[in-house]
């Protein structure tokens, strides 16, 4: 299986750091406010481990299963876990994806940030159904949805610029429609010294799009309810079993 992050793993962690400044406290709040108080947390598509650290800080002593299919990203993730004694005790890192990895019984929370677009509609619905079966009472699935919400062209834009030592790192993103409910992202990365390009990489990957209303209808069929949390610009959503939501409202 090809790994779309094989060439971009070198750049991703430093380029998402700024986005996590807003995302981290919103994720922590969503996890802390869940009704479930015991059980493990599953982090799907854990990437370089920024979310793992947030989970561990927000839910002290909860074991974490960090699932990451990309070997290149797992290398960064394992380094982050290994350098922190507390994370080493609580975090298990495994290869795999949403479908192939076994979850512990009675999962307290599932985190799937920047993941849902990687899933074709049938795999997305399978994830909702699995969460409905395996979440503990009061457990949550936290994910995010970001534009575009329909197949459309996205003009090339600089998404990140980071200076480290004498070098600068830039990331550029663009997208084109590639299916009825799909786009293809093109990500360009550059390393520069005083404006001169020293290295460059480009990667493409498929991304399935859906509106929030469409996702709400999908999760309802699985017996889950969707609600938005945090700053609307983050696109952060929480799923709970309908019965748990009804109980809270009552």
Secondary structure, 3 states (H helix, E strand, C coil): CCCCCCCCHHHHHHHHHHHHHHHHHHHHHHHHCCCCCCCCEEEECCCCCHHHHHHHHHCCCCCEEEECCCHHHHHHHHHHHHCCHHHHHHEEEECCCCCCCCCCCCEEEEEECCCHHHCCHHHHHHHHHHHHHHEEEEEEEEEECCCCCCCCCEEEEEEEEEEECCEEEEEEEEEEEEECCEEEEEEEEEEEECCEEEEEEEEEEEEECCCHHHHHHHHHHCCEEEEECCCHHHCEEEEEEHHHHHHHHC
